[in-house]
Amino acid sequence: MELHEIADGLPEPVRKAWERSLTNGRAAMTRRTLLRATALAAGAGSLAACGIPPARTTSATGDSPVNSAKDLSDSEKVVNFSNWPLYIDVDDKNKDKHPSLDEFTAATGVKVRYNEDINDNVEFFGKVKPQLAAGQDTGRDLMVLTDWMAGKLIRLGWAQKLEMANVTTAITNLEARFRAPDWDPGRLYSYPWAGIQVVVAYNKKATKGKVVSSVSQLLDDPELKGRVTFLSEMRDTIGMVLLEQGKDPAKFTADDYNAAIARLQKGVDDKQIRKFTGNDYGQELSSGDIAACLAWGGDLIQLRADNPDIEFVIPDQGYVASTDNLLIPAKAQHKKNAERLIDFYYQPKIAAELTAGIGYVSPVTGVKDELVKLAPDAASNPLVIPTPEMAAKVHVFRSLTEAEESDFEEKFSRLIGA
């Protein structure tokens, strides 16, 4: 199925949101193509539009899963791993080598066939969807998907439940704040690969030394008028405004959402907000063309390295964050090997190697002590290792129903003129 065919099967507001994310959302991030987007409708409607029924998670008798295959892990010492580009550690001398994967092979005898073939969630979903819906092996044993898409595969019965005995290190070392997402309670199907956060950023030269520390200031400070941007990703911008209004992004109502839209609409009408952007805010923030904005933590590490005038602040009300997650697709043929690889990356030393290589938030407890030895600058960077105070302020945007997805995206699209 071609990508345009998937888009054609979506409700119009959701299709527009997907297209917006491909062109000016996280799909263009300089460090790594991260599309969290707000793309496909959650239910089976979009599948039916393509003529593909959702998979059943159990057999007709209800006594055995139908999404598993014969596990060849004991006889075939291999695991096929799909990930995003530039999202793993690399050897300084040979960019085609990944030290942590080599260590896994040395420790287990399992060879990793590593493929950087996920460029965005929706495109990748289009690749694997026909096989998953037909109950066929995708040729992949492990994949990394952003939280909303990982939840979608789990709901459709297209992910395999993990064997807990094979991921005991992950169970032990997973940070508490990552343990119970509403799309995978108890982490029965997935484990985080890395996390990313949304913060307030400003150019202190452009603000003449004035600190910008809140969403309220972005929306109300007359000295920032016309020099403020918000993000074109609905969950990130609305989530931060919900927090500013005293609402929890994990529990908000439709009325809460409408109030957040109205708050932003006033900022647009008053010309306080210049525009809604993808990661292209980076260049304008660095040049001082915009004074302050909502920003992604992964961007700011490099931006701050290049321009010491750029600062970031965690608002008192908190911030929203998301995760990219390891999960095993239905019919994968090397499930145990994939579970061993998940477990391997939850060793603090290995997690530190990965974190030093990619610069994103690690979900592994004990990683900081190892990172101090390996990459002290990263260990002291709260965008990589959040402080306890920062970690206490993190919030996640709740899962949406299909009806909410369509309604909320339509309103957000109107707001930003998309």
HELIX and SHEET records of a PDB file:
HELIX    1   1 LEU A    3  ASP A    8  1                                   6    
HELIX    2   2 GLU A   12  ASN A   24  1                                  13    
HELIX    3   3 ARG A   26  ALA A   28  5                                   3    
HELIX    4   4 GLY A   45  ALA A   49  1                                   5    
HELIX    5   5 PRO A   99  THR A  108  1                                  10    
HELIX    6   6 ASN A  121  ALA A  133  1                                  13    
HELIX    7   7 ASP A  147  ARG A  155  1                                   9    
HELIX    8   8 MET A  164  ASN A  166  5                                   3    
HELIX    9   9 THR A  168  ASN A  173  1                                   6    
HELIX   10  10 ALA A  176  PHE A  178  5                                   3    
HELIX   11  11 VAL A  215  ASP A  220  1                                   6    
HELIX   12  12 PRO A  222  LEU A  224  5                                   3    
HELIX   13  13 MET A  234  GLU A  244  1                                  11    
HELIX   14  14 ALA A  254  ASP A  269  1                                  16    
HELIX   15  15 TYR A  281  SER A  287  1                                   7    
HELIX   16  16 GLY A  297  ASP A  306  1                                  10    
HELIX   17  17 LYS A  335  PHE A  344  1                                  10    
HELIX   18  18 PRO A  348  ILE A  358  1                                  11    
HELIX   19  19 VAL A  367  LEU A  374  1                                   8    
HELIX   20  20 PRO A  376  ALA A  379  1                                   4    
HELIX   21  21 PRO A  388  ALA A  391  1                                   4    
HELIX   22  22 GLU A  402  ILE A  416  1                                  15    
SHEET    1   A 8 LYS A 111  ASN A 115  0                                        
SHEET    2   A 8 VAL A  78  SER A  82  1                                        
SHEET    3   A 8 LEU A 142  THR A 146  1                                        
SHEET    4   A 8 TYR A 319  LEU A 327 -1                                        
SHEET    5   A 8 SER A 190  ASN A 203 -1                                        
SHEET    6   A 8 ALA A 292  TRP A 296 -1                                        
SHEET    7   A 8 VAL A 228  LEU A 231  1                                        
SHEET    8   A 8 ILE A 273  THR A 277  1                                        
SHEET    1   B 5 LYS A 111  ASN A 115  0                                        
SHEET    2   B 5 VAL A  78  SER A  82  1                                        
SHEET    3   B 5 LEU A 142  THR A 146  1                                        
SHEET    4   B 5 TYR A 319  LEU A 327 -1                                        
SHEET    5   B 5 VAL A 394  HIS A 395  1                                        
SHEET    1   C 6 LYS A 111  ASN A 115  0                                        
SHEET    2   C 6 VAL A  78  SER A  82  1                                        
SHEET    3   C 6 LEU A 142  THR A 146  1                                        
SHEET    4   C 6 TYR A 319  LEU A 327 -1                                        
SHEET    5   C 6 SER A 190  ASN A 203 -1                                        
SHEET    6   C 6 ILE A 310  VAL A 313 -1                                        
END                                                                             
